[in-house]
Amino acid sequence: MPLIRKPADASTPLDGLDQETAGAQLRSPDPDIRWRAARTLAAFPASVGPLGDAAAVETEPHVREAMYTSLARIGTPESVNVLIPHVRSDDAGRRTCAMDALKAMPRALGAALPGLLTDPDPDVRLLACDLARELPSAEATALLSDVLDNEQEVNVCAAAVDVIAEVGSSDALRALTRCGQRMADPFLAFAIDVARRRIGEQAPDRG
């Protein structure tokens, strides 16, 4: 789901609708009206709750996409909190839309990630590793190093290693080594070796 980038001025409502009218139109039986209302509400941070509630029951993919996009445009911690339950959805389309929206607002996402990375559900922890890819390298490295030191699920560790290989710094090397020693899994060992090589290739030349 390609999310629309935040415009230079997201405070200007679309189509001349006010917040109350647009909020009411989220419940319209006409999907085109719901779509227009969802786009309009990107200009109103107080509409985060109604947008999240509407997205949870929306059946039209393009309307749901507009709702998630507006939440991403608002881009507040409240937007993140509203979207997190959607990451737990059994509906793959809804889950993917929520993930894309969260990735589009890394600044607001950062505070919620530690909780997601220690969530009781290993599927949520695995998805949270992918979200860490959007953070600055130092922040992602610190969070994912903690995952490598404490996570019991091989698949979640592998997801963390994959992200570290892409965005991590040399600060992750010790955690990668400890993880490899702690979890005897051939696939994970291979992924750790790849990550260590990539981090080494990215390191500045000390010679």
N, C-alpha and C positions, 0 to 999 in steps of 0.2 A: 504494500500500500504506500504509494508515494505521498508523503505529507507535504502540504503547501508551506513554503517558507514564510516566516513571520514578516508581514509587510512593514515598511518604514513607519506607518502610523496605523496600528491595529485598534486604535480607540475610536475610529470612525465607523459607525454601524453601516452595514450594507442595506440597500433597498429602503432606507428611511424608516425601518422598523425600530420601535423602542423595545427595551428589555422585557417589559410585561407582555407586550403583544407577541414578541418572538417566543417567549417562554411558553405561552399558551399554544402557539402554533406547533410546538414540538409534539403535541398530542393530536394533531390533525390526521384524519384518515388519508389525506393526500400526501404521498411521499415527496412530491416536489415542494410542497409547502413546508414539510418538515425539514427538507434539505436546506431551503432558503433560511428558515429560522435558525437552524444549527450554525450556518455560516455567519449569520448576523450576530449571534451570541458570543462570538469570539471577541467582540468589543466590550463585553461586560464581565469582568472577573467574578462578580457575584453569581454568575450563571453556572459556575462549575458544578454544583450539586445537581441541578436539573439536567444539564448535559450528560452527566455520568449516569443518572437514573434512566434517561431516555436511551442512551447507548446500550444499556444492559438489556433492553427489551426490543431494540430496533431490529427488524428482519431484513430491511433493504440494505444491501452492502454499500451502495453509494451514499445513502443517508447516514449510515453508521460511520463511514469514513469521514464525512463532514463533521460529525459530532466529535470524533477523536481528534481531528485536525484542529478544531476550535479549542479543545482542551489544551492541545500542545501550543497553540498560539498564545493562550492566556499564560501558560508556562509558570504557574505558581506551585508552591508545595501542596496547596490544596488540590490542584490538578493531579499531582502525583498520587496523593492519597485516594482520590476518587478512582484513578486508573488501576491501582494495585489489585483490587479484587477481580478486575477483568483479566489480569494475568493468570489467575487461578481457574479461569473458565475452561470447561470441557469443549467448548466450541473453538476449533482451531482458528477460524477466521476472526472471531472476536479477540482471541488471545494475541494473534499477530498484529491486529490493529492497535491494541493497547501497547504492545511492545514498541511498535514504530512511533507511537505518540510519545512514550517515555524517552526513547532515544533522541527525540527532537528537542528535549528540554533538559540537557545534562546538568545545568546549574541547579535547577530545582530538584533534580533526581538524587543528587549526591547524598543528602541527609537521610534518604530512605533506604539506600543500598545496604548499609550494614545489617539492617533488619531483614531485608530480603535474602541476603547471603547466609543468614542463619535461620531461615524459615524452617518450620518442621517438615514441610513438603520438599523432597529432594528435587522434584521437577521445577519448583519455583526457584530453588537455589541455583539450579543449572541455568535457567533463563536469566537470573540476576547476574551471573558471570558474563553473559553476553552484553548486558546493559553496561557493565563496567568498562566495556570497550570505548564508550563515549566520553569517559572521564579523562582529565589530564593524566599523563603517564605516572607521575609520582603518586597521585591519589589511587589510581587503578592498581598500581604495584603494591601499595600498602594493604589495600583491601583484599586483593587476591592472594597475597602472601599469607594472610591470616587464614584464608580458606585452605591453602595447601597445608598449613600446620594443624588444622583442626577437623577438616572434613573427613567423613568416614566412607562416603560413596565414591567409588572410582570414577564414575561418569562425571560427577560434579568436579572432581579434581582435574580430570582431563579437560573439561570445559574451561576451567581457570587457567590451566597451562596453555591452552590454545590462545586465549586472550593475552596472556603475558607474553607469548611469543610474538604477538603483533604490536602491542603497545607498552610492554613492560620495560623496566630499566634494570641495570645491573644489581640494584638492591634486591631483586627477586631471586638471585642466584642461590643464595643459601637456603631459602625456602624451597626452591626446586629440588635441591640436593636432599634436604630432609624429607620431602614428600616421597622421593624415589626410594629412600631407605625405609620409610615407614610402610609403604604400600607396594608389595611385590606383585606388580602386574606388568606383563610384557608390553602391552600397548601403551600404558602410561609411561613406562620407562623410555620407550621410543619417543613419545611426545615431549618428554622432559629433555631428552638429548637434542631434539630439534629446537626447542625453545632456548636452550643454553647456547647453541650455535648461533641462532639468530640474534640473541642479545649480544654475543661476542662480536658479531659482524657489525652491529650498530654502535658499539663502544668507540670512543675517540682513539686514534692511534697514539700510543704512549711512547713509541720508539723514537 
